Amino acid sequence: MKRSSILILYTGGTIGMKTDAGTGSLVPFDFSGIYEEFPSLKRLQVDIAVHTLSPVIDSSNVAPENWVALAELIRANYDRYDGFVVLHGTDTMSYSASALSFLFENLAKPVVFTGSQIPIGVLRTDGRENLITAIEIAGARDAAGRPIVPEVSLYFQNRLFRANRTTKRSAEELSAFHSYNYPALADVGVNIAYNRAAIRTPERYGEPLRIATRLSDRLCLVKLFPGLSERMLRSMLSAPDLQGVVLETYGAGNAPTSPWFIGALREAIDRGIVVLNITQCEGGCVAMELYETGLGLQRIGVVSGRDMTTEAAVTKMMYLLGAGYTSEEVKRQLKKSLRGEFTE
């Protein structure tokens, strides 16, 4: 079996920093010298190329146009490489990785996001292991020569997750990401133990990669809290050109039953605004039929987001609204698991 070819795409973030020997300050790491910095990579059965985006960006500044540009870059190189590793800042990595999962259609190669909590040039960095293992996963193939993980994934601190099931859980711990409602695609110890049953594979291989190139920003995220006033809610729902709302509710999709609250949402839905209900809880799912506080939302046409993360809900709605669908078609598509983003 021939060696796998991997393209590393460095977008910015903590993983790309090292300490300057002269000043002691953090400066960008030059990934073009990756073999000199990490000679152990030569033992992997992969050929590595590196592309650094210009300019690199702090992940807090990431915007939808950056996701489209990244998708276009992968499409342009799709036939040349067997897999891709995206190095990204941790703050918005789950948003970016989720967005890419929706932008790609017919994806049949690994796209592995990773980063680090400690700069790669610091002695005890977590970035070194994250990078090396992400490359190994991106290049891994089965006995038939097909990639083992042909989907958008996120690798961090010994665990590989489906990208659109992840959320950043800690700003301090090295295990910064977790997937609360879906099992890991792989656990990494002495060996890499792939959970083959959890990995999403394409219906057909060899199809041309297609990407969506438009994402809509005509949506808002509303997180419920005790004391949210009618005036503030109506102000958010009356934003010019608003087309979609991701509503973070309590528990299993519960919300106030106050007539003004239900009325404000009903009026928005009657204007064609799509409202998607997801839970604020890290684990569990929306089940609006369980309690009267959820049934009220169900009756007026709020869509259940099941066990989607906030990151997946926001980026999926951006993708669907950007496709130019009617509000009714957006609702139908939200009820489908397009990229394994919720449990059916």
BAVEXMAR-332635 format. One record per residue: x, y negated, z negated of N, C-alpha, C in turn; residue number from 0; residue in three letters. Coordinates in steps of 0.05 Angstrom, whole numbers, always signed. Layout:
N
- X:Y:Z:X:Y:Z:X:Y:Z:NUM:ALA .
...
***
This chain:
344
- +17:+24:+0:+0:+0:+0:+18:-25:+0:0:MET .
- +12:-43:+18:+28:-67:+20:+24:-85:-4:1:LYS .
- +44:-103:-9:+42:-121:-32:+20:-141:-28:2:ARG .
- +7:-148:-50:-14:-168:-49:-1:-196:-47:3:SER .
- -15:-214:-33:-6:-242:-31:-25:-259:-47:4:SER .
- -14:-276:-64:-30:-293:-82:-23:-322:-78:5:ILE .
- -44:-339:-76:-40:-367:-75:-48:-380:-102:6:LEU .
- -29:-393:-114:-34:-407:-139:-41:-436:-132:7:ILE .
- -63:-445:-143:-72:-473:-139:-71:-487:-165:8:LEU .
- -53:-506:-167:-50:-521:-192:-65:-547:-190:9:TYR .
- -86:-550:-206:-103:-574:-205:-96:-595:-226:10:THR .
- -81:-587:-246:-75:-604:-268:-80:-590:-294:11:GLY .
- -77:-604:-316:-83:-592:-342:-58:-585:-359:12:GLY .
- -63:-577:-383:-41:-572:-403:-21:-552:-393:13:THR .
- -31:-531:-379:-13:-510:-370:+10:-520:-352:14:ILE .
- +6:-542:-340:+27:-552:-321:+46:-572:-333:15:GLY .
- +50:-572:-359:+68:-591:-372:+91:-577:-385:16:MET .
- +114:-589:-385:+138:-579:-399:+153:-602:-412:17:LYS .
- +169:-596:-431:+184:-617:-446:+209:-625:-431:18:THR .
- +212:-651:-427:+236:-662:-414:+259:-660:-433:19:ASP .
- +281:-647:-424:+304:-643:-442:+317:-668:-452:20:ALA .
- +315:-689:-436:+327:-714:-443:+311:-731:-462:21:GLY .
- +285:-734:-457:+268:-752:-472:+251:-738:-493:22:THR .
- +247:-712:-489:+230:-697:-507:+200:-701:-502:23:GLY .
- +193:-717:-481:+165:-721:-474:+156:-699:-454:24:SER .
- +129:-697:-452:+118:-677:-434:+118:-689:-405:25:LEU .
- +127:-673:-386:+128:-681:-358:+116:-658:-342:26:VAL .
- +106:-664:-317:+94:-643:-301:+114:-620:-294:27:PRO .
- +105:-596:-295:+121:-573:-288:+120:-569:-258:28:PHE .
- +142:-562:-246:+144:-557:-217:+139:-528:-211:29:ASP .
- +115:-521:-203:+108:-493:-199:+121:-481:-174:30:PHE .
- +134:-498:-157:+148:-486:-134:+172:-470:-143:31:SER .
- +182:-474:-167:+204:-458:-178:+194:-437:-197:32:GLY .
- +171:-426:-192:+158:-407:-210:+175:-382:-215:33:ILE .
- +189:-372:-194:+204:-348:-198:+229:-353:-215:34:TYR .
- +241:-377:-213:+263:-383:-230:+255:-387:-259:35:GLU .
- +232:-398:-263:+222:-403:-290:+212:-377:-303:36:GLU .
- +200:-360:-287:+189:-334:-297:+199:-311:-280:37:PHE .
- +224:-303:-283:+235:-282:-267:+221:-256:-269:38:PRO .
- +206:-252:-290:+191:-227:-294:+169:-223:-272:39:SER .
- +161:-245:-260:+141:-244:-238:+151:-227:-215:40:LEU .
- +177:-226:-212:+189:-210:-189:+182:-181:-192:41:LYS .
- +176:-172:-216:+170:-144:-220:+141:-137:-212:42:ARG .
- +124:-157:-209:+97:-152:-200:+97:-147:-170:43:LEU .
- +80:-129:-161:+78:-123:-132:+62:-143:-117:44:GLN .
- +70:-169:-120:+56:-191:-107:+75:-211:-95:45:VAL .
- +66:-224:-74:+81:-246:-63:+65:-272:-70:46:ASP .
- +79:-291:-80:+66:-315:-92:+73:-340:-76:47:ILE .
- +52:-355:-70:+56:-382:-58:+41:-401:-77:48:ALA .
- +50:-426:-77:+39:-446:-96:+31:-471:-80:49:VAL .
- +8:-481:-87:-1:-507:-76:-10:-525:-99:50:HIS .
- +3:-548:-101:-5:-567:-122:-22:-588:-110:51:THR .
- -46:-592:-122:-64:-612:-111:-52:-640:-116:52:LEU .
- -57:-658:-98:-47:-685:-101:-70:-705:-97:53:SER .
- -75:-721:-118:-61:-720:-144:-72:-699:-162:54:PRO .
- -57:-690:-181:-68:-672:-202:-86:-689:-219:55:VAL .
- -105:-675:-232:-125:-690:-248:-128:-678:-276:56:ILE .
- -132:-695:-295:-140:-686:-322:-168:-674:-319:57:ASP .
- -173:-651:-331:-198:-638:-326:-222:-654:-337:58:SER .
- -217:-673:-355:-239:-690:-364:-249:-709:-342:59:SER .
- -233:-712:-321:-240:-730:-299:-251:-714:-275:60:ASN .
- -255:-688:-278:-264:-672:-256:-293:-680:-248:61:VAL .
- -297:-681:-222:-323:-688:-211:-331:-668:-189:62:ALA .
- -357:-667:-182:-365:-648:-162:-350:-649:-136:63:PRO .
- -340:-672:-128:-325:-673:-103:-299:-658:-105:64:GLU .
- -288:-656:-129:-264:-640:-133:-269:-610:-130:65:ASN .
- -293:-601:-138:-301:-573:-135:-304:-566:-105:66:TRP .
- -316:-584:-90:-320:-580:-62:-292:-579:-48:67:VAL .
- -275:-597:-55:-248:-598:-43:-233:-572:-49:68:ALA .
- -235:-562:-74:-222:-537:-81:-234:-513:-66:69:LEU .
- -260:-513:-63:-272:-491:-47:-263:-492:-18:70:ALA .
- -261:-516:-7:-252:-519:+21:-223:-510:+24:71:GLU .
- -207:-515:+4:-179:-507:+5:-176:-476:+4:72:LEU .
- -193:-464:-12:-192:-435:-14:-203:-423:+13:73:ILE .
- -224:-435:+24:-234:-425:+49:-213:-427:+71:74:ARG .
- -198:-449:+71:-177:-454:+92:-155:-433:+90:75:ALA .
- -151:-422:+66:-129:-403:+62:-139:-374:+57:76:ASN .
- -165:-371:+61:-178:-346:+53:-167:-322:+68:77:TYR .
- -162:-324:+94:-152:-302:+109:-122:-296:+106:78:ASP .
- -108:-315:+94:-79:-312:+91:-71:-298:+65:79:ARG .
- -89:-298:+45:-82:-288:+19:-102:-268:+9:80:TYR .
- -92:-250:-9:-109:-229:-20:-124:-238:-45:81:ASP .
- -114:-260:-58:-127:-269:-82:-117:-297:-89:82:GLY .
- -131:-310:-107:-125:-338:-114:-126:-341:-144:83:PHE .
- -107:-357:-155:-106:-364:-183:-108:-394:-185:84:VAL .
- -128:-404:-199:-132:-432:-202:-124:-441:-230:85:VAL .
- -103:-458:-232:-94:-468:-258:-109:-494:-263:86:LEU .
- -122:-496:-286:-141:-517:-291:-140:-525:-321:87:HIS .
- -146:-550:-327:-148:-559:-354:-172:-545:-368:88:GLY .
- -169:-540:-394:-190:-524:-408:-216:-539:-413:89:THR .
- -215:-565:-415:-239:-580:-424:-263:-575:-406:90:ASP .
- -259:-574:-380:-282:-570:-362:-278:-545:-344:91:THR .
- -261:-527:-353:-255:-504:-336:-280:-487:-331:92:MET .
- -297:-483:-351:-321:-467:-347:-340:-480:-328:93:SER .
- -341:-507:-327:-358:-521:-308:-347:-516:-279:94:TYR .
- -321:-520:-276:-309:-517:-250:-311:-489:-239:95:SER .
- -305:-470:-257:-306:-442:-248:-335:-433:-242:96:ALA .
- -354:-443:-258:-382:-437:-252:-390:-449:-225:97:SER .
- -383:-474:-221:-389:-487:-196:-378:-472:-172:98:ALA .
- -353:-464:-173:-342:-449:-151:-357:-423:-146:99:LEU .
- -367:-410:-166:-381:-385:-162:-406:-390:-145:100:SER .
- -419:-413:-148:-443:-419:-132:-436:-429:-105:101:PHE .
- -414:-443:-102:-406:-454:-76:-398:-433:-56:102:LEU .
- -388:-410:-66:-379:-389:-48:-401:-370:-40:103:PHE .
- -403:-363:-15:-421:-342:-5:-404:-322:+10:104:GLU .
- -409:-297:+5:-394:-274:+17:-366:-272:+5:105:ASN .
- -361:-282:-18:-335:-279:-31:-329:-250:-35:106:LEU .
- -305:-241:-27:-298:-213:-30:-269:-211:-39:107:ALA .
- -258:-233:-50:-231:-233:-61:-231:-246:-88:108:LYS .
- -211:-240:-105:-210:-252:-132:-203:-282:-131:109:PRO .
- -218:-297:-147:-211:-324:-153:-210:-326:-183:110:VAL .
- -186:-327:-195:-183:-326:-224:-174:-353:-235:111:VAL .
- -191:-364:-252:-184:-389:-265:-169:-383:-291:112:PHE .
- -150:-399:-297:-136:-396:-323:-123:-423:-330:113:THR .
- -113:-425:-354:-99:-449:-363:-86:-442:-390:114:GLY .
- -83:-462:-407:-70:-457:-433:-78:-478:-453:115:SER .
- -75:-471:-478:-79:-490:-499:-53:-505:-506:116:GLN .
- -30:-492:-500:-4:-503:-506:+11:-505:-479:117:ILE .
- +24:-528:-474:+38:-532:-448:+57:-509:-442:118:PRO .
- +60:-502:-416:+75:-479:-408:+105:-482:-414:119:ILE .
- +114:-507:-417:+142:-511:-423:+149:-510:-453:120:GLY .
- +130:-506:-470:+134:-504:-499:+140:-475:-505:121:VAL .
- +158:-470:-524:+169:-444:-530:+147:-423:-534:122:LEU .
- +127:-429:-551:+107:-409:-557:+81:-413:-542:123:ARG .
- +83:-422:-518:+60:-427:-501:+44:-402:-496:124:THR .
- +18:-405:-495:+0:-383:-486:-2:-383:-456:125:ASP .
- +8:-404:-443:+6:-406:-414:+21:-386:-398:126:GLY .
- +44:-377:-409:+60:-358:-395:+45:-331:-391:127:ARG .
- +34:-321:-412:+20:-295:-410:-6:-299:-394:128:GLU .
- -20:-321:-398:-44:-325:-383:-39:-326:-353:129:ASN .
- -17:-340:-345:-10:-342:-317:-2:-316:-305:130:LEU .
- +16:-302:-318:+26:-276:-307:+4:-256:-304:131:ILE .
- -14:-254:-325:-35:-234:-323:-56:-242:-303:132:THR .
- -62:-268:-301:-81:-277:-280:-71:-270:-252:133:ALA .
- -45:-273:-247:-34:-265:-222:-36:-235:-217:134:ILE .
- -31:-219:-238:-33:-190:-235:-62:-182:-229:135:GLU .
- -81:-194:-243:-109:-188:-238:-118:-196:-210:136:ILE .
- -109:-219:-201:-116:-229:-174:-105:-210:-152:137:ALA .
- -83:-197:-158:-70:-179:-138:-78:-150:-141:138:GLY .
- -93:-144:-162:-100:-115:-167:-120:-104:-147:139:ALA .
- -113:-81:-136:-131:-67:-117:-135:-39:-125:140:ARG .
- -158:-28:-116:-164:+0:-122:-151:+19:-102:141:ASP .
- -157:+44:-105:-144:+64:-88:-151:+61:-58:142:ALA .
- -174:+48:-53:-182:+43:-25:-170:+17:-14:143:ALA .
- -155:+3:-31:-142:-22:-22:-159:-46:-25:144:GLY .
- -182:-43:-39:-200:-66:-43:-194:-79:-70:145:ARG .
- -198:-105:-72:-193:-119:-97:-211:-108:-119:146:PRO .
- -200:-106:-143:-215:-95:-165:-235:-116:-176:147:ILE .
- -229:-141:-175:-247:-162:-186:-253:-183:-164:148:VAL .
- -270:-176:-145:-275:-194:-122:-296:-215:-128:149:PRO .
- -293:-230:-150:-311:-251:-157:-296:-274:-170:150:GLU .
- -310:-295:-177:-297:-317:-191:-297:-310:-221:151:VAL .
- -273:-310:-233:-271:-301:-260:-254:-322:-276:152:SER .
- -252:-318:-302:-237:-335:-319:-221:-318:-338:153:LEU .
- -195:-320:-338:-177:-305:-356:-165:-322:-377:154:TYR .
- -167:-313:-402:-156:-328:-424:-151:-310:-448:155:PHE .
- -127:-310:-458:-121:-297:-483:-131:-268:-484:156:GLN .
- -121:-252:-465:-125:-223:-464:-153:-214:-455:157:ASN .
- -169:-232:-445:-196:-224:-436:-203:-238:-410:158:ARG .
- -215:-222:-392:-224:-232:-366:-255:-233:-367:159:LEU .
- -266:-256:-360:-295:-259:-361:-306:-267:-333:160:PHE .
- -331:-261:-328:-345:-273:-305:-345:-303:-310:161:ARG .
- -337:-319:-290:-334:-348:-294:-359:-361:-303:162:ALA .
- -381:-355:-290:-406:-370:-296:-420:-359:-321:163:ASN .
- -407:-342:-337:-417:-334:-363:-401:-345:-386:164:ARG .
- -381:-363:-380:-363:-372:-401:-370:-399:-411:165:THR .
- -360:-404:-435:-361:-431:-447:-336:-434:-464:166:THR .
- -327:-459:-466:-304:-464:-484:-314:-464:-512:167:LYS .
- -303:-447:-529:-312:-444:-556:-295:-457:-577:168:ARG .
- -270:-464:-571:-252:-475:-591:-231:-493:-578:169:SER .
- -226:-515:-592:-205:-534:-583:-179:-527:-597:170:ALA .
- -179:-508:-615:-155:-502:-631:-144:-474:-626:171:GLU .
- -162:-454:-625:-154:-427:-622:-144:-420:-594:172:GLU .
- -126:-401:-592:-116:-393:-566:-137:-378:-550:173:LEU .
- -155:-364:-564:-177:-351:-551:-199:-372:-547:174:SER .
- -194:-391:-529:-211:-415:-527:-238:-410:-514:175:ALA .
- -240:-388:-498:-264:-384:-483:-278:-358:-491:176:PHE .
- -304:-357:-487:-318:-333:-493:-343:-330:-475:177:HIS .
- -352:-306:-471:-376:-300:-457:-395:-286:-476:178:SER .
- -415:-301:-486:-431:-291:-507:-453:-271:-499:179:TYR .
- -461:-273:-474:-484:-257:-465:-477:-237:-443:180:ASN .
- -451:-233:-438:-443:-214:-417:-416:-203:-425:181:TYR .
- -412:-177:-421:-386:-165:-430:-363:-174:-413:182:PRO .
- -339:-171:-425:-314:-178:-411:-311:-161:-386:183:ALA .
- -300:-172:-365:-294:-156:-341:-269:-139:-345:184:LEU .
- -252:-148:-363:-227:-133:-370:-217:-141:-397:185:ALA .
- -205:-122:-411:-191:-127:-436:-162:-120:-431:186:ASP .
- -144:-138:-440:-116:-135:-434:-101:-129:-460:187:VAL .
- -87:-107:-460:-69:-99:-481:-44:-89:-469:188:GLY .
- -35:-65:-477:-13:-52:-463:-19:-48:-434:189:VAL .
- -44:-41:-428:-54:-39:-401:-77:-58:-397:190:ASN .
- -85:-62:-372:-109:-77:-365:-131:-57:-362:191:ILE .
- -151:-58:-380:-174:-40:-379:-197:-55:-365:192:ALA .
- -202:-48:-340:-224:-61:-325:-251:-48:-332:193:TYR .
- -270:-64:-336:-298:-55:-341:-312:-55:-314:194:ASN .
- -307:-33:-299:-316:-32:-271:-347:-36:-268:195:ARG .
- -362:-27:-288:-391:-29:-286:-400:-58:-288:196:ALA .
- -384:-75:-301:-392:-103:-305:-384:-121:-282:197:ALA .
- -366:-111:-265:-355:-128:-243:-374:-129:-220:198:ILE .
- -378:-153:-209:-396:-157:-187:-381:-153:-161:199:ARG .
- -391:-136:-143:-377:-131:-118:-396:-139:-95:200:THR .
- -385:-146:-72:-402:-155:-50:-417:-132:-37:201:PRO .
- -439:-138:-25:-455:-117:-11:-439:-107:+13:202:GLU .
- -425:-126:+26:-409:-119:+50:-382:-133:+49:203:ARG .
- -362:-119:+57:-335:-131:+58:-330:-140:+87:204:TYR .
- -313:-160:+90:-305:-168:+117:-322:-191:+128:205:GLY .
- -342:-200:+112:-359:-222:+122:-343:-248:+119:206:GLU .
- -347:-268:+136:-333:-293:+134:-341:-308:+109:207:PRO .
- -322:-320:+95:-328:-336:+71:-342:-362:+80:208:LEU .
- -365:-367:+68:-379:-392:+72:-380:-407:+46:209:ARG .
- -380:-434:+49:-382:-450:+25:-403:-471:+28:210:ILE .
- -415:-479:+6:-433:-502:+5:-415:-527:+2:211:ALA .
- -422:-548:+14:-405:-572:+13:-419:-596:+1:212:THR .
- -444:-591:-10:-458:-613:-22:-468:-605:-49:213:ARG .
- -462:-621:-69:-472:-617:-96:-486:-643:-104:214:LEU .
- -509:-640:-116:-525:-664:-123:-518:-673:-152:215:SER .
- -518:-699:-156:-514:-710:-183:-540:-722:-193:216:ASP .
- -562:-714:-180:-588:-726:-188:-602:-709:-209:217:ARG .
- -588:-704:-230:-599:-688:-252:-588:-699:-278:218:LEU .
- -600:-691:-300:-590:-698:-327:-593:-675:-346:219:CYS .
- -578:-676:-367:-578:-656:-388:-590:-669:-413:220:LEU .
- -611:-657:-423:-625:-667:-446:-623:-646:-468:221:VAL .
- -610:-653:-490:-608:-635:-513:-627:-644:-534:222:LYS .
- -645:-626:-542:-665:-633:-562:-652:-635:-589:223:LEU .
- -663:-654:-605:-655:-656:-633:-678:-668:-649:224:PHE .
- -681:-661:-674:-702:-673:-690:-699:-703:-691:225:PRO .
- -720:-717:-683:-718:-746:-682:-716:-758:-654:226:GLY .
- -714:-741:-634:-714:-752:-606:-741:-766:-602:227:LEU .
- -739:-791:-594:-763:-808:-592:-776:-806:-564:228:SER .
- -801:-812:-563:-815:-813:-538:-803:-833:-519:229:GLU .
- -795:-856:-531:-784:-878:-514:-758:-869:-501:230:ARG .
- -741:-855:-516:-715:-846:-505:-719:-824:-484:231:MET .
- -737:-805:-490:-742:-783:-471:-753:-794:-445:232:LEU .
- -773:-811:-447:-785:-822:-423:-765:-839:-407:233:ARG .
- -747:-852:-421:-726:-868:-407:-709:-849:-391:234:SER .
- -701:-826:-402:-684:-808:-387:-699:-796:-363:235:MET .
- -724:-789:-368:-740:-776:-347:-748:-796:-325:236:LEU .
- -746:-822:-330:-753:-841:-309:-729:-852:-295:237:SER .
- -706:-840:-298:-682:-849:-284:-686:-848:-254:238:ALA .
- -677:-869:-239:-681:-870:-210:-670:-845:-196:239:PRO .
- -685:-834:-178:-677:-812:-161:-673:-785:-176:240:ASP .
- -681:-784:-201:-678:-759:-216:-693:-736:-203:241:LEU .
- -680:-713:-199:-693:-690:-187:-693:-666:-205:242:GLN .
- -675:-665:-224:-674:-641:-241:-666:-648:-270:243:GLY .
- -675:-631:-289:-669:-635:-317:-661:-607:-328:244:VAL .
- -638:-605:-341:-631:-582:-356:-637:-589:-385:245:VAL .
- -656:-574:-396:-667:-580:-423:-655:-560:-443:246:LEU .
- -638:-569:-461:-627:-551:-482:-646:-551:-505:247:GLU .
- -660:-529:-509:-680:-526:-530:-670:-510:-554:248:THR .
- -687:-507:-573:-679:-492:-597:-684:-462:-594:249:TYR .
- -668:-446:-607:-673:-417:-609:-679:-404:-583:250:GLY .
- -702:-390:-581:-710:-375:-558:-725:-392:-538:251:ALA .
- -718:-418:-536:-730:-435:-516:-753:-452:-528:252:GLY .
- -751:-458:-554:-772:-472:-567:-768:-502:-567:253:ASN .
- -790:-517:-568:-789:-546:-566:-813:-557:-582:254:ALA .
- -813:-583:-588:-836:-595:-602:-862:-591:-587:255:PRO .
- -884:-588:-602:-911:-585:-589:-926:-612:-589:256:THR .
- -912:-633:-597:-925:-660:-598:-937:-666:-570:257:SER .
- -962:-677:-569:-974:-683:-544:-957:-702:-527:258:PRO .
- -943:-722:-539:-927:-740:-524:-904:-726:-510:259:TRP .
- -892:-706:-524:-869:-691:-513:-877:-675:-489:260:PHE .
- -898:-659:-493:-908:-642:-471:-918:-660:-448:261:ILE .
- -931:-682:-455:-941:-700:-434:-919:-712:-418:262:GLY .
- -897:-720:-431:-875:-733:-416:-863:-713:-396:263:ALA .
- -859:-688:-405:-848:-668:-387:-868:-661:-364:264:LEU .
- -894:-659:-371:-914:-653:-351:-914:-674:-329:265:ARG .
- -913:-699:-337:-913:-721:-318:-888:-720:-300:266:GLU .
- -865:-713:-311:-841:-710:-295:-843:-687:-275:267:ALA .
- -854:-665:-284:-857:-642:-267:-877:-648:-244:268:ILE .
- -898:-663:-251:-918:-670:-231:-906:-689:-210:269:ASP .
- -884:-703:-217:-870:-720:-197:-850:-705:-181:270:ARG .
- -848:-679:-185:-830:-662:-169:-803:-657:-182:271:GLY .
- -799:-665:-207:-775:-660:-222:-775:-632:-233:272:ILE .
- -753:-618:-228:-750:-590:-237:-738:-590:-265:273:VAL .
- -751:-576:-284:-741:-575:-311:-734:-546:-318:274:VAL .
- -709:-542:-325:-698:-516:-331:-692:-514:-361:275:LEU .
- -703:-494:-374:-700:-490:-403:-678:-471:-409:276:ASN .
- -658:-480:-424:-637:-462:-435:-634:-466:-465:277:ILE .
- -624:-446:-478:-622:-448:-507:-596:-462:-515:278:THR .
- -597:-477:-538:-573:-489:-549:-556:-468:-563:279:GLN .
- -567:-444:-568:-551:-424:-583:-530:-412:-565:280:CYS .
- -508:-404:-577:-486:-392:-562:-494:-365:-550:281:GLU .
- -509:-349:-566:-518:-323:-556:-548:-322:-556:282:GLY .
- -559:-303:-541:-588:-300:-539:-598:-314:-514:283:GLY .
- -625:-312:-510:-636:-322:-486:-663:-336:-491:284:CYS .
- -671:-351:-471:-697:-364:-471:-719:-344:-467:285:VAL .
- -739:-344:-484:-763:-327:-481:-787:-343:-489:286:ALA .
- -797:-360:-471:-817:-380:-478:-844:-367:-486:287:MET .
- -847:-342:-479:-873:-329:-486:-875:-320:-515:288:GLU .
- -853:-322:-531:-853:-312:-558:-869:-329:-577:289:LEU .
- -866:-355:-575:-878:-373:-595:-894:-395:-581:290:TYR .
- -912:-407:-596:-929:-428:-585:-911:-452:-576:291:GLU .
- -889:-456:-591:-871:-478:-584:-858:-475:-557:292:THR .
- -856:-450:-547:-845:-445:-521:-867:-442:-500:293:GLY .
- -890:-432:-509:-912:-428:-490:-921:-454:-478:294:LEU .
- -920:-475:-494:-928:-502:-483:-911:-510:-460:295:GLY .
- -885:-504:-460:-868:-510:-438:-874:-493:-414:296:LEU .
- -879:-467:-419:-885:-449:-398:-910:-457:-383:297:GLN .
- -930:-466:-397:-956:-473:-385:-954:-497:-365:298:ARG .
- -935:-515:-371:-933:-539:-354:-913:-535:-331:299:ILE .
- -900:-512:-329:-883:-506:-306:-854:-508:-311:300:GLY .
- -845:-509:-336:-816:-509:-342:-805:-481:-335:301:VAL .
- -782:-480:-322:-770:-455:-313:-752:-444:-335:302:VAL .
- -754:-419:-340:-736:-406:-359:-708:-402:-348:303:SER .
- -688:-410:-363:-660:-406:-355:-649:-380:-366:304:GLY .
- -665:-364:-378:-657:-338:-389:-633:-342:-408:305:ARG .
- -611:-328:-402:-587:-330:-420:-564:-345:-406:306:ASP .
- -571:-363:-389:-550:-379:-376:-536:-398:-395:307:MET .
- -510:-402:-390:-496:-423:-405:-504:-450:-394:308:THR .
- -498:-471:-410:-502:-498:-401:-486:-503:-375:309:THR .
- -461:-494:-375:-444:-498:-352:-456:-486:-326:310:GLU .
- -466:-462:-329:-478:-448:-305:-504:-462:-297:311:ALA .
- -520:-470:-317:-546:-483:-311:-542:-509:-296:312:ALA .
- -523:-525:-306:-518:-551:-293:-507:-548:-265:313:VAL .
- -488:-531:-261:-475:-528:-235:-494:-513:-215:314:THR .
- -510:-494:-225:-529:-481:-207:-549:-501:-197:315:LYS .
- -559:-518:-215:-579:-538:-206:-566:-558:-187:316:MET .
- -541:-566:-192:-527:-584:-173:-525:-571:-146:317:MET .
- -519:-545:-145:-517:-530:-120:-544:-529:-105:318:TYR .
- -565:-522:-120:-591:-519:-107:-603:-546:-98:319:LEU .
- -600:-566:-115:-610:-593:-107:-594:-604:-83:320:LEU .
- -568:-598:-83:-551:-607:-61:-557:-593:-35:321:GLY .
- -569:-569:-36:-577:-555:-11:-601:-567:+2:322:ALA .
- -614:-586:-11:-637:-599:+1:-663:-584:-1:323:GLY .
- -665:-565:-19:-690:-550:-22:-712:-567:-33:324:TYR .
- -737:-559:-29:-759:-572:-42:-758:-564:-72:325:THR .
- -773:-579:-88:-773:-572:-117:-784:-544:-122:326:SER .
- -803:-535:-106:-814:-508:-110:-794:-487:-102:327:GLU .
- -778:-492:-81:-757:-473:-74:-735:-473:-94:328:GLU .
- -728:-496:-105:-708:-497:-126:-717:-480:-150:329:VAL .
- -742:-482:-157:-753:-466:-179:-751:-436:-173:330:LYS .
- -757:-428:-148:-755:-400:-141:-726:-390:-142:331:ARG .
- -708:-407:-133:-679:-399:-134:-668:-398:-162:332:GLN .
- -678:-416:-179:-669:-416:-207:-678:-390:-221:333:LEU .
- -699:-378:-212:-709:-353:-224:-694:-329:-215:334:LYS .
- -677:-332:-195:-661:-310:-184:-632:-311:-195:335:LYS .
- -621:-288:-200:-592:-288:-207:-577:-287:-181:336:SER .
- -565:-310:-174:-551:-313:-149:-523:-302:-150:337:LEU .
- -509:-306:-172:-481:-298:-175:-476:-283:-201:338:ARG .
- -497:-270:-211:-494:-256:-237:-493:-275:-261:339:GLY .
- -506:-298:-258:-504:-319:-279:-523:-314:-302:340:GLU .
- -543:-297:-299:-559:-290:-322:-566:-260:-321:341:PHE .
- -576:-250:-343:-583:-222:-345:-611:-217:-335:342:THR .
- -613:-199:-316:-640:-193:-304:-653:-171:-319:343:GLU .
***
